[in-house]
Amino acid sequence: MFNRLQVTKKQKLVIEEQRAFVEYAHKEIRESINYEDPIQRSFLAKDELLNNNLNCYFVFFQPKGVVSGDFYWAGKLANNNFAVVNADITDHGEPGAIMSI
């Protein structure tokens, strides 16, 4: 009975350590996602820019989570042309992919 109690205590300690690790990892991932959101929103095309350069358009942007692997960008080019980009950065680490654009 004593040996079984010792084994149970060791198992409980292992489970508590694993739980602490999972909670820490979840917190880190959550913070990373929350950090990405304003970054992603900062480079999405603004309504004013689109209104001034497009006659008829709509934007459907509905990320599944806080941030999306998809994004759209618009801007005036050096030759004064207007460009619109719709892209998908899925299968990349989103923080790195977002920062790379």
C-alpha positions in Angstrom: 0.0 0.0 0.0 2.9 2.4 0.8 4.5 1.7 -2.6 1.2 2.4 -4.4 0.9 5.7 -2.5 4.4 6.7 -3.5 3.6 5.9 -7.2 0.4 7.8 -7.0 2.2 10.9 -5.6 4.8 10.7 -8.4 2.1 10.4 -11.0 0.2 13.4 -9.5 3.4 15.5 -9.6 4.0 14.6 -13.2 0.4 15.5 -14.1 0.7 18.8 -12.3 4.0 19.6 -14.1 2.3 18.8 -17.5 -0.7 20.9 -16.6 1.6 23.8 -15.8 3.4 23.4 -19.1 0.2 23.3 -21.1 -1.2 26.3 -19.3 2.1 28.2 -20.0 2.1 27.2 -23.6 -1.5 28.2 -24.1 -0.8 31.6 -22.5 2.1 32.1 -24.8 0.1 31.2 -27.9 -2.8 33.4 -26.9 -0.5 36.4 -26.3 1.1 35.8 -29.7 -2.2 35.8 -31.4 -3.4 38.9 -29.6 -0.2 40.6 -30.6 -0.7 39.7 -34.3 -4.2 41.1 -34.5 -3.3 44.8 -34.6 -0.4 44.1 -36.9 -2.6 42.3 -39.4 -5.3 45.0 -39.2 -2.7 47.7 -39.8 -2.0 46.6 -43.3 -5.5 45.7 -44.5 -6.8 48.1 -47.1 -8.6 51.0 -45.6 -12.1 51.9 -46.6 -11.1 55.4 -47.6 -8.4 54.2 -50.0 -10.8 51.6 -51.6 -13.6 54.2 -51.9 -11.3 56.7 -53.6 -10.0 54.2 -56.2 -12.8 51.6 -56.8 -16.3 52.2 -58.1 -18.0 49.0 -57.1 -16.5 46.6 -54.7 -17.1 44.7 -51.5 -14.8 43.2 -48.9 -15.7 40.0 -47.1 -13.1 39.4 -44.5 -14.2 37.0 -41.8 -11.3 35.3 -40.1 -12.0 32.0 -38.4 -10.0 33.0 -35.4 -8.5 36.3 -34.1 -6.1 36.5 -37.0 -6.3 35.0 -40.5 -3.9 33.4 -42.9 -5.7 35.4 -45.6 -5.2 39.1 -46.1 -5.9 41.9 -48.6 -3.8 45.0 -49.4 -4.3 47.9 -51.7 -2.2 50.9 -52.5 -1.0 53.4 -55.0 2.1 52.3 -56.9 5.1 54.5 -57.8 3.6 54.8 -61.4 0.3 56.1 -59.9 -1.5 52.9 -60.7 -3.7 51.3 -58.1 -3.0 47.7 -57.0 -5.1 45.3 -55.0 -3.7 42.1 -53.6 -5.5 39.2 -52.0 -3.2 36.6 -50.6 -3.1 33.5 -48.4 -0.2 32.8 -46.1 -1.6 29.5 -44.7 0.9 26.8 -43.8 3.3 29.4 -42.5 3.7 30.5 -38.9 1.4 33.4 -38.9 3.5 35.7 -36.8 6.5 35.3 -39.1 4.5 35.4 -42.3 2.6 38.5 -41.2 5.8 40.3 -40.2 7.5 39.3 -43.5 4.9 41.2 -45.6 
